[in-house]
Amino acid sequence: MAPLPPGAATPVFVGGTGRSGTHAMARMLGQHSAYHYFSREMRFHTDRGGYPDLLSGELGPEEFVANMRGRFWRRTGADDEPRGLYAKLDRQVYDAALEQFLRDYEDDVRRACERLMHALVDPVAHRAGKPAWIEQTPPTVAAAETLHAIFPRMKIIHMVRDGRDVACSVVRKPWGPSSVASAIGWWDERIRECHAATSRIPEESYCVIHLEDLADRKRPRTYKRVLSFLGIEDERRIRRYFRREINNQAANVGRWRTELSESEQRRVNRLYWRSIEKLKEDGITTAPGPRRYSDEPEPEDDSWLRRARPSRR
């Protein structure tokens, strides 16, 4: 296992509104020799009953550990499928880490939280031959203040997607809103939550990436910006994955135009315009406006895709 490159970010969290390209980003970064993609939403670092409540004092250590051994270990999702850390972690290692957490808690709660997550995830990354890891749970951006308090050197990639496409995607999920119109409001609320959280951490700790830029409009520039933000060099394996797997078709860019009738498009577009204008009035400019992608994409020169250094794995 190669050491983590000097200056590379760790840990790295990827989040957003949900259905905004978080999985695509995390899988891509997991191709790099520096990072293992932990492909299970941890949830205990973002959700009620987890780290946010623990650091706010609303939850005691014993209650937190009970939640860790309960719903964060295994639960049933809205689709009736099992969820939780049981699928990725060894139970003996898990229980030992929780016992150590209880001992560490009395000295320093933040340090105890940091040690617990590393105790759980570091061994998984090391078995994969990687020195560090990427964690992808959509609410990590909304929990940015909590995560920065625990991991002062962490970095968060905030994935943002056109709200109309997000709306068309989430209504297909058992946990999503019942209509595309209500899903625009759902998206708006989460954009606001993310903005509120990231406004309370240093600007250098987070980076906003628009899925449409990565997959379609500004592919080379956005790809390089992600690597620069994380402090890692380009490598053939991650570049090859980016070239083959990250594109406008895979990302369903503009799906709202093909899935909605003309009358539905007009209605959703009006709602989206109102949402964008109100967000701007409130000083929130991370969301892409309806005309952001109306011009032609950047010309793509494929030669840059063949100049990456070999992966170290």
C-alpha positions in Angstrom: 0.0 0.0 0.0 1.4 3.4 -1.1 1.4 6.2 1.5 -1.1 9.0 1.1 0.3 11.7 -1.2 1.6 14.8 0.7 -1.1 17.3 0.9 -3.9 15.0 0.0 -7.2 15.5 1.8 -8.4 13.0 4.4 -11.1 12.1 5.1 -13.2 13.0 2.1 -17.0 13.2 2.2 -19.3 13.4 -0.8 -22.8 14.7 -0.3 -25.6 16.8 -1.7 -29.4 16.8 -2.0 -29.7 13.1 -2.9 -30.0 12.0 -6.6 -27.4 14.7 -7.4 -24.5 12.5 -8.5 -23.0 11.7 -5.2 -22.5 8.0 -6.0 -21.0 8.9 -9.4 -18.4 11.2 -7.8 -17.5 8.7 -5.0 -17.1 5.8 -7.4 -14.9 7.8 -9.6 -12.7 9.0 -6.7 -12.5 5.4 -5.5 -10.5 4.5 -8.6 -7.6 6.6 -7.4 -4.7 4.9 -5.6 -5.2 7.2 -2.6 -8.8 6.5 -1.8 -11.1 3.5 -1.1 -14.8 4.1 -1.7 -16.7 2.9 1.3 -19.9 1.9 -0.6 -22.3 2.0 2.3 -24.0 5.0 3.7 -22.8 5.2 7.3 -25.5 7.6 8.5 -24.3 7.7 12.2 -22.2 10.8 11.4 -25.1 12.8 9.8 -28.4 11.6 11.2 -30.4 12.2 14.4 -29.2 9.9 17.1 -25.7 10.1 15.8 -22.8 12.5 15.9 -24.8 15.7 15.5 -26.9 15.0 18.6 -23.9 13.7 20.4 -21.8 16.9 19.9 -24.8 19.1 20.7 -25.3 17.4 24.0 -28.8 16.1 23.1 -27.5 12.5 23.3 -25.4 10.7 25.8 -22.6 8.2 24.9 -24.6 5.2 26.1 -27.6 6.2 24.0 -25.3 6.8 21.0 -23.7 3.3 21.4 -27.2 1.8 21.6 -28.1 3.4 18.3 -24.9 2.2 16.8 -25.7 -1.4 17.9 -29.2 -1.0 16.7 -30.4 0.9 13.7 -27.0 2.1 12.4 -25.8 -1.5 12.4 -28.9 -2.9 10.6 -32.2 -1.4 9.6 -34.9 -1.8 6.9 -35.0 0.9 4.3 -38.1 2.5 2.7 -37.8 -0.1 -0.1 -37.9 -2.9 2.5 -34.3 -3.7 1.7 -31.8 -4.1 4.6 -29.5 -1.2 5.3 -26.7 -0.5 7.7 -23.0 -1.1 8.5 -23.4 -4.9 9.0 -22.8 -5.4 5.3 -19.3 -3.9 5.4 -17.9 -4.3 8.9 -16.8 -7.2 11.1 -19.0 -7.3 14.2 -16.2 -8.1 16.6 -14.1 -5.1 15.4 -17.3 -3.0 15.5 -18.0 -3.8 19.1 -14.4 -3.4 20.2 -14.4 0.1 18.6 -17.5 1.1 20.4 -16.1 0.0 23.7 -13.0 2.1 23.0 -15.2 5.0 22.1 -16.9 4.9 25.5 -13.4 5.0 27.2 -12.3 7.8 25.0 -15.5 9.8 25.4 -14.8 11.1 28.9 -11.5 12.7 27.8 -12.6 14.3 24.6 -15.9 13.7 22.7 -14.7 15.0 19.4 -11.5 13.0 19.5 -13.5 9.9 20.5 -15.8 10.4 17.4 -12.8 10.8 15.2 -11.1 7.7 16.5 -14.3 5.6 16.2 -14.8 6.4 12.5 -11.1 5.7 11.7 -11.2 2.5 13.7 -14.2 1.3 11.7 -13.2 2.4 8.1 -9.4 2.5 8.0 -9.1 -1.3 8.1 -11.5 -1.6 5.2 -9.4 0.8 3.1 -6.2 -0.8 4.1 -7.4 -4.3 3.0 -8.2 -2.7 -0.4 -4.6 -1.4 -0.5 -5.6 2.2 0.0 -4.2 4.6 2.6 -7.5 6.7 2.9 -11.2 6.6 2.1 -14.1 8.4 0.6 -17.5 8.3 2.4 -20.7 9.1 0.5 -23.8 9.9 2.4 -26.0 12.7 0.9 -26.6 14.5 4.2 -22.8 14.9 4.8 -23.0 18.4 3.4 -25.9 19.4 5.7 -23.8 18.0 8.6 -20.7 19.9 7.5 -20.4 21.8 10.7 -20.4 18.6 12.8 -17.9 16.9 10.5 -15.5 19.8 10.5 -15.6 19.9 14.3 -14.5 16.3 14.4 -12.2 16.3 11.4 -10.7 19.8 11.0 -8.7 18.7 8.0 -11.5 16.9 6.2 -12.9 18.0 2.8 -16.4 17.8 1.5 -17.5 17.7 -2.2 -21.0 19.1 -2.5 -22.7 17.7 -5.6 -25.4 19.9 -7.0 -27.7 19.0 -9.9 -30.4 20.8 -11.8 -33.4 20.6 -9.5 -35.8 19.6 -12.2 -33.8 16.5 -13.0 -33.5 15.7 -9.2 -37.2 16.1 -8.9 -37.9 13.6 -11.7 -35.5 11.1 -10.1 -36.6 11.3 -6.4 -40.3 10.7 -7.2 -39.4 7.3 -8.4 -38.0 6.4 -5.0 -40.1 5.0 -2.2 -38.7 7.6 0.2 -39.2 10.5 -2.2 -42.0 13.1 -2.6 -45.2 12.0 -4.4 -45.1 14.5 -7.3 -42.4 16.4 -9.3 -43.9 19.7 -8.2 -43.5 18.8 -4.5 -40.0 17.4 -5.2 -38.9 20.9 -6.4 -39.7 22.1 -2.9 -37.9 19.1 -1.4 -34.8 20.0 -3.4 -35.1 23.7 -2.5 -35.1 22.8 1.3 -32.0 20.7 1.0 -30.1 23.3 -1.0 -30.8 25.7 1.8 -29.7 23.2 4.5 -26.5 22.6 2.6 -25.8 26.3 2.3 -26.5 27.0 5.9 -24.0 24.3 7.0 -21.2 25.1 4.6 -21.4 28.8 5.4 -20.2 27.9 8.9 -17.0 26.1 7.9 -13.9 27.4 6.1 -14.3 27.9 2.4 -11.3 25.7 1.7 -13.0 22.7 3.3 -15.7 22.3 0.7 -16.1 22.4 -3.0 -19.4 22.7 -5.0 -19.4 20.6 -8.2 -22.3 20.8 -10.6 -23.1 17.3 -12.0 -23.8 18.9 -15.4 -20.4 20.4 -15.5 -18.7 17.1 -14.7 -20.7 15.0 -17.0 -21.3 17.4 -19.9 -20.7 21.1 -20.0 -17.1 21.5 -18.6 -15.8 18.0 -18.3 -12.0 18.6 -18.4 -12.0 21.7 -16.3 -14.3 20.2 -13.6 -12.4 17.0 -13.4 -9.1 18.8 -12.9 -10.7 21.1 -10.3 -11.8 18.0 -8.2 -8.3 16.6 -8.2 -6.8 20.0 -7.3 -9.3 20.5 -4.5 -8.3 17.1 -3.0 -4.6 17.6 -3.5 -4.1 14.4 -5.6 -2.4 13.8 -8.9 -4.1 12.5 -12.0 -3.8 8.8 -12.7 -4.7 6.5 -15.6 -7.3 4.4 -13.7 -9.4 7.3 -12.4 -9.1 9.2 -15.7 -10.1 6.1 -17.7 -13.2 5.7 -15.4 -14.1 9.3 -15.8 -13.8 9.1 -19.6 -15.9 5.9 -19.8 -18.5 6.3 -17.0 -19.1 10.0 -16.4 -21.0 11.5 -19.3 -24.4 13.2 -20.0 -26.1 9.9 -20.8 -25.1 8.1 -17.6 -26.0 11.2 -15.6 -29.4 11.6 -17.3 -28.7 15.3 -17.9 -32.0 17.0 -18.9 -34.2 14.0 -18.1 -37.0 16.3 -17.1 -37.5 17.3 -20.7 -38.0 13.7 -21.9 -40.0 12.4 -19.0 -42.5 15.2 -18.6 -45.3 16.3 -20.9 -45.1 19.8 -22.4 -47.6 21.2 -19.9 -45.8 19.5 -17.0 -42.5 21.0 -18.2 -44.0 24.5 -18.3 -45.3 24.1 -14.7 -42.1 22.6 -13.3 -40.0 25.2 -15.1 -42.1 28.0 -13.5 -41.7 26.4 -10.1 -38.0 26.0 -10.6 -37.5 29.6 -11.8 -39.3 30.9 -8.7 -37.2 28.7 -6.5 -33.9 29.8 -8.1 -34.9 33.5 -7.8 -35.8 33.2 -4.2 -32.6 31.3 -3.5 -30.6 34.1 -5.1 -32.5 36.7 -3.1 -31.4 34.9 0.0 -27.8 34.8 -1.1 -27.7 31.2 -2.2 -26.0 30.9 -5.6 -24.9 27.2 -5.6 -27.9 26.0 -7.6 -27.8 26.0 -11.4 -30.3 28.4 -13.0 -32.6 27.3 -15.8 -30.5 28.9 -18.4 -27.1 27.9 -17.1 -26.7 25.1 -19.6 -28.3 26.6 -22.6 -25.1 27.3 -24.5 -22.8 24.8 -26.3 -20.5 22.5 -24.3 -16.8 23.1 -24.2 -14.9 21.6 -27.1 -13.3 18.4 -25.8 -9.8 17.5 -26.7 -9.4 13.8 -26.0 -5.5 14.0 -26.0 -5.5 15.2 -22.3 -7.2 12.0 -21.3 -4.2 10.0 -22.3 -1.5 11.9 -20.3 -2.2 10.7 -16.8 0.6 9.0 -14.7 0.2 5.3 -14.1 -1.8 4.4 -11.0 0.4 3.4 -8.0 -1.6 0.3 -7.2 
